[in-house]
Amino acid sequence: MTLLQIDSPSHGPWGEGIEALVQKSYPKVVLLLKQIKGVGTLIALTFRLTLEDPHRFGKSRDVGGYLGLHPGHRKSGESEPQMHNPSVRR
């Protein structure tokens, strides 16, 4: 397996191929994901390909668990309310 470093999908022949793949196969999904600050074409495509079929998740919160994330907890006495920000499982 070769590790490929791409600074931007718009640079070089690999970037052009990625842009073409996105425009042909996943234009709506990637366009929506790219609206998130810091998410570019490569990250959006990677996320989409990792999830495969996003409709198999009952709730959007289920995606975090699939990716190995879980909601944080804040202990306060006897209660442990669930927080909204996911963190990596250790």
Beta strands, then each sheet from edge to edge (+ up, - down):
strand 1: 69-73
strand 2: 82-88
sheet 1: 1+ 2-
end
